[in-house]
């Protein structure tokens, strides 16, 4: 497993807590059936997990994450929502479940952070029953776009790619999901690729997205890695934060995040 580029700083968790099944798993929702047994890999703060649990109730949902803090957040979110979720620490490289344990295995924004995403897909497939579903979704950073033009945000995107390269990760994972699944042994006839986007354009959305990233570039693991690897200094990171704030204040500010998606039948 590679170093998690974002880490678990409060700004990262705030960002991830805005995710729901509706805005982050639109490719999977039509396939969910009540009573299914579902595994959520890389559950983070559990907001998507809780929605998936509602969709498959009274089925069993298990949530795993490499970070104990994320597991605790997911357990708390499930308890507050009144849904049944078993949350535990686990490594996607060695999932602690027998072959064919789940009807559905889901991972959102996970493969982009792994040194070997193909091996992770093989392991996710292993714990999925024959005919079951592996569903993945990852952002594609090179495909992100915004307005108005911002040299500062262009510098941020270039630095993001440098940091993920240093971590052994793949920032442009969205476009690679189909190829990775084929390498993992899925049959091409069992794969349904798609794409969808997040868009931040209202004043409220711009303020939230820009403030989140302004804090993340200076305070999260992303910024610490940039410093440790000699890819940026404190002055450069503050300049990126300022660029994010300036974009957020633009009355015509618009930002789109493209995601690759894949439904894979085991």
N, C-alpha and C positions, 0 to 999 in steps of 0.2 A: 504494500500500500504506500502510495506517495504521501508527502506532506500535504495536508489539507490547505489549499491556497488561502482560503478565507479565515480559517480558524473559527473560534466561537466567541469573538468579542460581542459585546452588547449590540453594537450597530449591525452586525451580521445576523444575530438572532432576531432583531427587529425586522430586518428585511425578510427573513425566511418565514416569520410569523404572519406575514401578509398572504402567504400562499394557501390556496384552498384546492380542493379537487376540481372545482369548476374552472379556476384560472390556471391550474398547473397539471391537471391530468385529463384534459378533455378527450384525448384519444382513447382513454381506458374506460371512462364512465359508461359508455353504451354496452360494454362487454360484461359488466358486473352483474352477478346474479345473487339474490338473497340466499344465504346459507353457504356461500363459498368460504373456503379457508384461504386467507390472504396473508402474504408476507410483504411488509414494507421495508425495503433495504435503504439505509441512510435516512432514517425518519426525521432527523433534525428536531425542531420543536414540536412536531406532531400534529400540526394543523391539517396537513393533507391526510395523515393517518386517521384522524378522527372522522373526517368526511368519508373516507373509504370504509371505515367500520360501520358507519350509518348505512352505506350503500349495500353492504353484504350481510347486515344483521338478518337473522341471528347467527350468522357464520362467525368463525373464529378469526381474529386478526392478531398477528404477531409483528412487532416492530423491532428492528435492530439498528444499531448505530455503533460506530467505533468509539464514540465519546460517551462517557458516563453522564456528563451534563445533559446531553441531548436525550438520552434514555429517560432521565429523571423528568425533563420537561414534557416528553411525550406521555409518560405515565400520569403526570399531573393534569395535562390537557384532556386526556381520556377520562380521568375521574371527574373533572369539572363538567365535561360534556355528557357524562352518564353513559358512555359506551365501553364495551369490553375490549380492551387491548392488553396484550402481554408484551411488555417492553424489556429488552435485554441488550447487553453489550455483545456484539459479535462482529467478526471480520468477514467481509464479503468473499474473501479468498478461501475461507474455510467455514461455510455456514454450518452450524451445529444441528443439522436436521437430516433425517434419512432421505434417500432418493424418493421423489414423487410425493413429497409431504404436502404440497400446496396446489390449489386450483389456479391461483394468481400470484405472481411475484412482481412487485412494482419497485422501480427505482427512479427518483427524480433528481436530476443534477448530481449524479453520483459518478457515472463513468468518466466524465471529463477530469476528475481528480485522481484517477488511478493510473499507475504505471503500466498495468496490463488489463485494459478493459475487456479484452477478448476472454481472458481467463475468468474474469468476473461474470461475464455472460454465460460461460460454460457452467459455472457453479450455480448461477441462478436457474439455468435450465435443468441442472441435475435435481434440484429440489422441487421442480414443477412436475406435476403428474402428466403422463402422456395425454395430449390434447388440451392441456392447460395453457395459460397465457403468461408470457414474460412481457412486461410493458416498461419501456424506458423513454425518458425525455431529457434532453440536454440542450443547453444554450449553445449558440455558435457566435463567438465573440467577433470574428472577422466580419460577420454579416450584420452586426449591430449598426444602426444608423441614427443620425440625429440632425436637428436644425435648431438654431442657426449654426453655421460653421464655427468650429472651436479648435484652434491649434492645441489648446490645453487638453481637450478631450482626445484629440489624436495622439498626443503624448501619453495620456493615460492608457489608451488601448495598446500602444506599442509596448509600454512598460508591463502591462498585464500579460502580454504574450511572453515577454522575457522572464517574468516571474514564474509563470506556469512551466516554461521550458526548464527553468532551474529546478523546479519541483518534479520534473519528469512527468508532467501532466499534459493534457491536450485541450487548449482553450477553445478550439473550433470543433468540438465533439459532435455537434448537431448533425453536420453533413456526413459524419463517418459512421453513424449508428448502423446503417444498412450493411456496410462493408464489414464492420466488426461482427455483426450477427452471422454473416455468411462464414467468416473465419471461425466463429465459435461452433459451427456445425449445423446451424439451422438451415432448413431447406428453403430455397428462394420462394417456393409456392406458399410457404407458411408465414411469410413476412408481409406486413402491411405498413409501409412507411408513410409519414405525413409530416406536416409542419404547422405551427401556430405561433402567435406572437403576443408578447406583452407590449402595451403602448402606454407611455407616460406623457400626457399632454395637457391635462387640466391644471389649473394653478395648484390645487392640493396635491395632485400626483407629482408634478414637477418638484414642488417643495420637498416632499417626502423622499423621492428618489435621489435628488441632488444632495440633500442633507445626509442621507444615509451613506452615499459614496464619498462625500467629503470627509466624513468621519472614518470610513473604512480605509481610505488610502493612507491616513496618518496613524491610525490606532490599531488596525487589525493585523492578522498574520501576514496579509498581503504586503503592507508597508514594512513590517519587520523583516520579511524575506528580501525585499528590495534593498533595504539597508545592509543586511548581512551579506548579500551577494555582491555588493558594490554596484548595484544597478541604478541607484538613486541616493541622494542625500536628503537630509531633513528639509533643506530649502526647496529642492525639487518636489518633494511630496507636498509641501505646503502650497506650492504653485499649482499642483494638480487639484488640491482641495479647493483652492480659490477658483479654478476653472469650473469645477462642478457647481459651486455656489453661483457663479456668474451665469451659467447656463440655466440654473433653476430660477433665476430672476428674470429671464427673458420672457416677455409676454407671449411670444410666438414659439416658445421652446417646445420641442417634440422629440421623443426618444423611443425607438422601437428595438425590442429584443427578440430575435428570431430563434425558435427552438426546433430542432429535429425531434421527431417522435417515431416510435416503432412499437407495433404489436407483433409479437412473435409467438407462434404456436409451437409448443414443445412436442 
